[in-house]
């Protein structure tokens, strides 16, 4: 296993654990996302008015 593969596996496992621990927050985000026709409009809305206890930090990659 390469270093990159090892890091990916750790991050994947941590993401799964985090999502399982915060299942209510994840489900609420899914419900909010369903109200928007595109991911872009959803993200714009989340940036302008994040849900209580959350914030969305976005960095554009070109």
BALOBA-1460 file (C-alpha; in Angstrom, 3 decimals):
// residues 62
<rec num="1" residu="x" x="0.000" y="0.000" z="0.000"/>
<rec num="2" residu="x" x="1.393" y="3.416" z="-0.942"/>
<rec num="3" residu="x" x="1.337" y="6.431" z="1.345"/>
<rec num="4" residu="x" x="-1.457" y="7.997" z="-0.744"/>
<rec num="5" residu="x" x="-3.558" y="4.839" z="-0.546"/>
<rec num="6" residu="x" x="-2.975" y="4.643" z="3.206"/>
<rec num="7" residu="x" x="-3.990" y="8.278" z="3.730"/>
<rec num="8" residu="x" x="-7.093" y="7.776" z="1.554"/>
<rec num="9" residu="x" x="-8.124" y="4.718" z="3.577"/>
<rec num="10" residu="x" x="-7.715" y="6.564" z="6.886"/>
<rec num="11" residu="x" x="-9.661" y="9.584" z="5.630"/>
<rec num="12" residu="x" x="-12.433" y="7.360" z="4.212"/>
<rec num="13" residu="x" x="-12.789" y="5.497" z="7.514"/>
<rec num="14" residu="x" x="-12.822" y="8.749" z="9.485"/>
<rec num="15" residu="x" x="-15.465" y="10.182" z="7.158"/>
<rec num="16" residu="x" x="-17.682" y="7.131" z="7.613"/>
<rec num="17" residu="x" x="-17.269" y="7.257" z="11.391"/>
<rec num="18" residu="x" x="-18.018" y="10.986" z="11.447"/>
<rec num="19" residu="x" x="-21.138" y="10.555" z="9.298"/>
<rec num="20" residu="x" x="-22.378" y="7.689" z="11.491"/>
<rec num="21" residu="x" x="-21.804" y="9.716" z="14.649"/>
<rec num="22" residu="x" x="-23.550" y="12.767" z="13.169"/>
<rec num="23" residu="x" x="-26.308" y="10.938" z="11.322"/>
<rec num="24" residu="x" x="-28.952" y="13.518" z="12.278"/>
<rec num="25" residu="x" x="-26.909" y="16.375" z="10.854"/>
<rec num="26" residu="x" x="-26.208" y="14.366" z="7.693"/>
<rec num="27" residu="x" x="-29.905" y="13.529" z="7.219"/>
<rec num="28" residu="x" x="-30.885" y="17.181" z="7.703"/>
<rec num="29" residu="x" x="-28.319" y="18.233" z="5.104"/>
<rec num="30" residu="x" x="-29.748" y="15.679" z="2.664"/>
<rec num="31" residu="x" x="-33.248" y="17.085" z="3.240"/>
<rec num="32" residu="x" x="-32.007" y="20.666" z="2.700"/>
<rec num="33" residu="x" x="-30.179" y="19.624" z="-0.471"/>
<rec num="34" residu="x" x="-33.372" y="18.107" z="-1.889"/>
<rec num="35" residu="x" x="-34.971" y="21.569" z="-1.912"/>
<rec num="36" residu="x" x="-32.525" y="22.837" z="-4.556"/>
<rec num="37" residu="x" x="-32.374" y="21.950" z="-8.233"/>
<rec num="38" residu="x" x="-28.568" y="22.110" z="-8.412"/>
<rec num="39" residu="x" x="-25.678" y="21.484" z="-6.092"/>
<rec num="40" residu="x" x="-24.378" y="24.975" z="-6.849"/>
<rec num="41" residu="x" x="-27.546" y="26.708" z="-5.608"/>
<rec num="42" residu="x" x="-27.544" y="24.509" z="-2.502"/>
<rec num="43" residu="x" x="-23.937" y="25.414" z="-1.704"/>
<rec num="44" residu="x" x="-24.612" y="29.121" z="-2.291"/>
<rec num="45" residu="x" x="-27.526" y="28.943" z="0.133"/>
<rec num="46" residu="x" x="-25.458" y="27.075" z="2.748"/>
<rec num="47" residu="x" x="-22.713" y="29.701" z="2.514"/>
<rec num="48" residu="x" x="-25.179" y="32.578" z="2.940"/>
<rec num="49" residu="x" x="-27.125" y="30.979" z="5.776"/>
<rec num="50" residu="x" x="-25.526" y="27.868" z="7.265"/>
<rec num="51" residu="x" x="-27.554" y="25.505" z="9.395"/>
<rec num="52" residu="x" x="-27.160" y="25.958" z="13.146"/>
<rec num="53" residu="x" x="-23.883" y="24.469" z="14.325"/>
<rec num="54" residu="x" x="-22.397" y="24.152" z="10.860"/>
<rec num="55" residu="x" x="-20.388" y="26.223" z="8.462"/>
<rec num="56" residu="x" x="-19.310" y="25.614" z="4.903"/>
<rec num="57" residu="x" x="-15.864" y="26.701" z="3.843"/>
<rec num="58" residu="x" x="-15.405" y="26.596" z="0.086"/>
<rec num="59" residu="x" x="-12.183" y="26.966" z="-1.834"/>
<rec num="60" residu="x" x="-12.375" y="27.080" z="-5.602"/>
<rec num="61" residu="x" x="-9.970" y="24.841" z="-7.456"/>
<rec num="62" residu="x" x="-9.176" y="25.781" z="-11.019"/>
